Structures are given as C-alpha cells and as structure tokens.
Amino acid sequence: MTALYATVAGIFGLVVGSFLNVVIWRVPRQESIAHPPSHCPGCDTPIAPRDNIPVLSWILLAGKCRRCGTKISIQYPLVELLTAALWAAVGARFADMPAALPAYLTFTAVLVAISVIDLEHYIIPNHIVYPAGFAAIPLLALASGVEGDWWTLARAFIGAGGAFLFFFTLHIISPRSMGFGDVRLSFLLGLHLGWLGAAEVVGGLFLGFLYGAVIGIVLIAAGGRGRKQHIPFGPFLAAGTMTFVLVGGAILDGYPGL
C-alpha cells in the first residue's frame, strides 16, 4: 500500500506541479491564476493540450515555444519533478494515516510555490499564505477526527501560535533579517509540524535556520552574496519543515532524549 500511495501521489504531483508553475508566474505579477488559460509569455499563444504535458512536452519541444521559439525556462519541468517527488514521499509517509494526506499534500504544494517565488522575487505572497492557512485548518481537523485524536489538532494550534510568536519576536528585534512574510509563513509551518508533535516544531524550524546559515555561509564564501545582501529565508524554512514532516520520526528516534 505504501508503494501504491507513493506512485499515485507522484503522478498527481506532476499535474499539480504544472499548475504551480502558473501560480509561480502569475501571483507575484498580481495576475489571475484562472484566466486566461496557459499561454506563451513571448507571443501570448495559448498552449495546446499536447504541449502542456508535464515534463514530457518541455523535452519534446526542446524547451521552446512551438510557435515563436521563445525559450521556456528549465524551471518548469524542475518544479513539476520536484512536486512529483515530494508528493510521492508524502504519499509514502502518510500511507498508514491517509486521512492526513490531503492536508500534507496541499501543504507541500504550497511550500514549493512559496519557495520558488521567494527565491525569484524575495516575497512570500499573502495570496498564497492566507488561503493555505484557511484550507489547512479544516483539513487537519478532518485528519484528527478520522484518527480519533483531537489533541493533535490542539497541538497544531499550539505549535502554530508558538512559531508565530517566536518569529514575530525576531521580526521586532531585527526587521531587516526577519521579514514579516516569514512571520506569516511560520504560523503555517508550526500548524503542520505541531499536528505531528511538539518536538517536530522545534526540530523543523531549527533545521530551517541551520540550512539557511550553512547555505548563507557557503554563498558568502563563494562570492555569490555579500554579508549585507538579503538571502530569502522561506525556502530554507520550507526545507527544514519538509525534512521533519518526512523523516522527523527517524531523526527524533536517534535522539531519544528529545
């Protein structure tokens, strides 16, 4: 059953990844994600269904628009493959508690979109964070109800509140190093980590800081960033959170005192 959940989730992840590319392109530009249909950014020609197959169409078209030849960024198939891989991993992770799958699959898709947007535009859009938060609560409540454990939902809110308070405090102390977009995102991260456990909240957020510190030091050492240049923090928080969503139990088992 684990393999089945992973396979089905991965296939749907490819399709969702294709939709996320639309979100990633349009939301920062304040465009509708529903209208008009997908089109070439170079010639505005609507993309035919045969040219909109995740990953495969990009390969067959050699990364170019069929009509005008405008290059299509490799980011498109990479987002689709990343989403598929993460959805497959989440499918395997929650195969024994499928009621939680809708919540964590949605959460994963949101983190992919936010991470790419933050890397490109240095923003974490409210148009994604707020709807994701409103969707997460009933989805996690459904999972708690099916599992018959309402403490998990209460713990999720505690984790969300604790994460938000911690990040808000950091923002007040140093607004330049901790943007308010990260503060808003922390509520969503704490909510999903908290549903899994209190230690997951601490571990996932700590790992996000660790990822950010390590990559930041590497970029500065390599000359890719100056010490005073801003480095988007959202992707690192997302990476730390997803690490603990997927393998947090194994990590915590290695440290029985936690």
C-alpha positions as a printed NumPy array, in Angstrom:
array([[  0.   ,   0.   ,   0.   ],
       [  2.9  ,   2.355,   0.694],
       [  4.17 ,   1.931,  -2.862],
       [  0.661,   2.461,  -4.233],
       [  0.139,   5.685,  -2.295],
       [  3.569,   6.947,  -3.347],
       [  3.007,   6.129,  -7.02 ],
       [ -0.461,   7.66 ,  -7.265],
       [  0.6  ,  10.754,  -5.321],
       [  3.682,  11.165,  -7.505],
       [  1.647,  11.009, -10.726],
       [ -0.806,  13.599,  -9.468],
       [  2.168,  15.628,  -8.253],
       [  3.329,  16.08 , -11.839],
       [ -0.025,  17.615, -12.754],
       [ -0.075,  19.791,  -9.649],
       [  3.48 ,  20.894, -10.4  ],
       [  2.318,  22.097, -13.813],
       [ -0.376,  24.186, -12.107],
       [  2.166,  25.513,  -9.608],
       [  4.181,  26.91 , -12.494],
       [  1.164,  29.058, -13.339],
       [  0.891,  30.174,  -9.709],
       [  4.622,  30.937,  -9.517],
       [  4.491,  33.077, -12.656],
       [  1.216,  34.914, -12.102],
       [  0.807,  35.527,  -8.372],
       [  3.859,  37.831,  -7.992],
       [  2.615,  39.751, -11.024],
       [ -0.866,  40.023,  -9.494],
       [ -2.467,  38.16 , -12.386],
       [ -5.381,  35.739, -12.181],
       [ -4.382,  32.088, -11.94 ],
       [ -7.663,  31.048, -13.569],
       [ -7.853,  33.299, -16.633],
       [ -6.596,  33.411, -19.315],
       [ -5.514,  29.821, -19.98 ],
       [ -1.804,  28.987, -20.063],
       [ -0.029,  30.866, -22.842],
       [  3.458,  31.584, -24.134],
       [  4.934,  34.648, -22.37 ],
       [  6.626,  35.601, -25.653],
       [  3.814,  35.511, -28.238],
       [  0.753,  35.003, -25.952],
       [ -0.314,  31.963, -27.974],
       [ -2.485,  29.619, -25.856],
       [ -0.627,  26.42 , -25.034],
       [ -2.263,  23.418, -26.689],
       [ -3.038,  20.379, -24.501],
       [ -0.372,  18.344, -26.321],
       [  2.207,  20.957, -25.342],
       [  1.076,  21.058, -21.725],
       [  2.029,  17.544, -20.628],
       [  4.241,  17.831, -17.529],
       [  7.962,  17.394, -18.237],
       [  7.4  ,  15.446, -21.486],
       [  6.195,  18.432, -23.521],
       [  9.188,  20.512, -22.427],
       [ 11.539,  17.731, -23.561],
       [  9.802,  17.184, -26.904],
       [  9.756,  20.924, -27.637],
       [ 13.42 ,  21.249, -26.632],
       [ 12.424,  23.902, -24.104],
       [ 10.952,  26.283, -26.692],
       [  7.54 ,  27.618, -27.712],
       [  6.206,  25.691, -30.702],
       [  5.095,  28.893, -32.469],
       [  7.627,  31.645, -31.734],
       [ 10.605,  29.7  , -30.429],
       [ 10.804,  31.615, -27.159],
       [ 12.854,  29.666, -24.645],
       [ 10.871,  28.035, -21.861],
       [ 12.824,  28.006, -18.603],
       [ 14.048,  24.681, -17.279],
       [ 12.397,  25.784, -14.047],
       [  9.089,  24.489, -15.413],
       [  9.992,  20.787, -15.602],
       [ 12.093,  21.069, -12.442],
       [  9.098,  22.364, -10.462],
       [  6.972,  19.542, -11.864],
       [  9.565,  16.902, -10.986],
       [ 10.173,  18.368,  -7.518],
       [  6.445,  18.429,  -6.762],
       [  6.042,  14.854,  -8.016],
       [  8.973,  13.633,  -5.901],
       [  7.75 ,  15.374,  -2.763],
       [  4.171,  14.21 ,  -3.266],
       [  5.411,  10.635,  -3.718],
       [  7.42 ,  10.954,  -0.492],
       [  4.429,  12.401,   1.378],
       [  2.223,   9.619,  -0.019],
       [  4.625,   7.026,   1.368],
       [  4.992,   8.885,   4.679],
       [  1.257,   9.019,   5.368],
       [  0.249,   5.694,   3.839],
       [ -0.68 ,   4.455,   7.304],
       [ -2.797,   7.551,   8.05 ],
       [ -4.361,   8.505,   4.713],
       [ -6.769,  10.964,   6.338],
       [ -3.802,  13.312,   6.768],
       [ -2.778,  13.087,   3.114],
       [ -4.982,  15.935,   1.789],
       [ -3.568,  18.318,   4.388],
       [  0.08 ,  17.468,   3.826],
       [ -0.103,  17.165,   0.055],
       [ -1.684,  20.623,  -0.1  ],
       [  0.902,  21.936,   2.341],
       [  3.729,  20.524,   0.233],
       [  2.419,  22.167,  -2.931],
       [  2.131,  25.488,  -1.111],
       [  5.737,  25.266,   0.11 ],
       [  7.019,  24.537,  -3.398],
       [  5.244,  27.6  ,  -4.82 ],
       [  6.304,  29.868,  -1.951],
       [  9.914,  28.715,  -2.112],
       [ 10.314,  29.384,  -5.832],
       [  8.576,  32.758,  -5.599],
       [ 10.726,  33.785,  -2.63 ],
       [ 13.889,  32.772,  -4.478],
       [ 12.898,  34.8  ,  -7.532],
       [ 11.123,  37.829,  -6.041],
       [ 12.104,  37.891,  -2.34 ],
       [  8.474,  37.844,  -1.271],
       [  6.119,  35.359,   0.375],
       [  2.72 ,  36.301,  -1.095],
       [ -0.247,  36.735,   1.228],
       [ -2.407,  35.487,  -1.653],
       [ -0.876,  32.056,  -1.068],
       [ -0.21 ,  32.017,   2.687],
       [ -3.681,  33.11 ,   3.807],
       [ -5.729,  30.711,   1.642],
       [ -3.316,  27.925,   2.595],
       [ -3.912,  28.65 ,   6.275],
       [ -7.68 ,  28.702,   5.886],
       [ -7.561,  25.404,   3.978],
       [ -5.173,  23.745,   6.424],
       [ -7.402,  24.069,   9.481],
       [-10.392,  22.046,   8.21 ],
       [ -8.072,  19.532,   6.523],
       [ -6.13 ,  18.914,   9.722],
       [ -9.384,  18.852,  11.695],
       [-10.668,  16.156,   9.325],
       [ -7.491,  14.148,   9.85 ],
       [ -7.791,  14.473,  13.633],
       [-11.431,  13.413,  13.538],
       [-10.749,  10.357,  11.397],
       [ -7.789,   9.386,  13.589],
       [ -9.926,   9.944,  16.69 ],
       [ -7.284,  12.126,  18.314],
       [ -8.334,  15.738,  18.799],
       [ -5.223,  16.509,  20.817],
       [ -3.286,  16.526,  17.529],
       [ -5.389,  19.48 ,  16.345],
       [ -4.969,  21.329,  19.635],
       [ -1.228,  20.685,  19.46 ],
       [ -1.199,  22.012,  15.889],
       [ -2.637,  25.341,  17.06 ],
       [ -0.17 ,  25.479,  19.94 ],
       [  2.677,  24.838,  17.523],
       [  1.379,  27.497,  15.129],
       [  0.994,  30.063,  17.907],
       [  4.416,  29.292,  19.364],
       [  6.141,  29.517,  15.983],
       [  4.366,  32.779,  15.134],
       [  5.281,  34.34 ,  18.492],
       [  8.92 ,  33.315,  18.125],
       [  9.24 ,  34.669,  14.597],
       [  7.292,  37.833,  15.446],
       [  9.732,  38.493,  18.282],
       [ 12.664,  38.078,  15.906],
       [ 10.977,  40.457,  13.476],
       [ 10.545,  43.101,  16.171],
       [ 14.182,  42.745,  17.225],
       [ 15.585,  42.79 ,  13.679],
       [ 13.077,  43.596,  10.902],
       [ 15.818,  43.574,   8.255],
       [ 16.863,  39.997,   8.994],
       [ 13.358,  38.579,   9.523],
       [ 10.68 ,  39.802,   7.154],
       [  7.024,  39.678,   8.095],
       [  6.345,  37.271,   5.244],
       [  8.442,  34.729,   7.138],
       [  6.439,  35.506,  10.277],
       [  3.169,  34.742,   8.496],
       [  4.641,  31.59 ,   6.998],
       [  5.785,  30.401,  10.43 ],
       [  2.156,  30.008,  11.531],
       [  1.522,  27.615,   8.645],
       [  4.725,  25.701,   9.351],
       [  4.018,  25.424,  13.062],
       [  0.474,  24.261,  12.36 ],
       [  1.557,  21.265,  10.282],
       [  4.607,  20.411,  12.368],
       [  2.568,  20.751,  15.553],
       [ -0.017,  18.263,  14.3  ],
       [  2.798,  15.723,  14.149],
       [  4.341,  16.578,  17.508],
       [  5.872,  19.297,  19.682],
       [  9.434,  18.13 ,  19.008],
       [  8.753,  18.344,  15.27 ],
       [  8.004,  22.076,  15.615],
       [ 11.327,  22.768,  17.3  ],
       [ 13.27 ,  20.409,  15.056],
       [ 11.773,  21.556,  11.76 ],
       [ 12.249,  25.263,  12.461],
       [ 15.741,  24.733,  13.883],
       [ 16.718,  22.782,  10.775],
       [ 15.394,  25.617,   8.621],
       [ 17.69 ,  28.063,  10.43 ],
       [ 20.566,  25.601,  10.103],
       [ 20.019,  25.147,   6.367],
       [ 19.869,  28.91 ,   5.921],
       [ 23.037,  29.519,   7.936],
       [ 25.048,  26.849,   6.131],
       [ 23.953,  27.875,   2.626],
       [ 24.397,  31.551,   3.502],
       [ 27.977,  30.95 ,   4.647],
       [ 28.714,  28.924,   1.508],
       [ 27.312,  31.671,  -0.754],
       [ 29.294,  34.376,   1.025],
       [ 32.472,  32.3  ,   0.894],
       [ 31.943,  31.622,  -2.805],
       [ 31.329,  35.291,  -3.522],
       [ 27.736,  34.735,  -4.555],
       [ 26.389,  37.024,  -1.824],
       [ 27.736,  39.849,   0.284],
       [ 27.284,  39.827,   4.037],
       [ 24.712,  42.611,   3.835],
       [ 22.801,  41.15 ,   0.876],
       [ 19.415,  39.629,   1.566],
       [ 19.052,  35.854,   1.262],
       [ 15.455,  34.572,   1.003],
       [ 14.661,  32.581,   4.112],
       [ 11.39 ,  30.96 ,   3.058],
       [ 12.954,  28.115,   1.038],
       [ 15.166,  27.097,   3.968],
       [ 12.239,  27.102,   6.382],
       [ 10.294,  25.014,   3.877],
       [ 13.197,  22.576,   3.509],
       [ 13.624,  22.188,   7.267],
       [  9.899,  21.695,   7.726],
       [  9.615,  19.105,   4.952],
       [ 12.606,  17.236,   6.358],
       [ 10.801,  16.799,   9.655],
       [  7.467,  16.05 ,   8.002],
       [  9.057,  13.218,   6.03 ],
       [ 11.772,  11.826,   8.313],
       [ 11.323,  13.682,  11.584],
       [ 10.378,  10.488,  13.382],
       [ 13.64 ,   8.822,  12.378],
       [ 15.641,  11.879,  13.382],
       [ 13.977,  12.075,  16.789],
       [ 14.407,   8.333,  17.335],
       [ 18.148,   8.943,  17.02 ],
       [ 17.929,  11.388,  19.92 ],
       [ 15.719,   9.634,  22.486],
       [ 16.142,  12.459,  24.998],
       [ 14.231,  14.888,  22.772]])
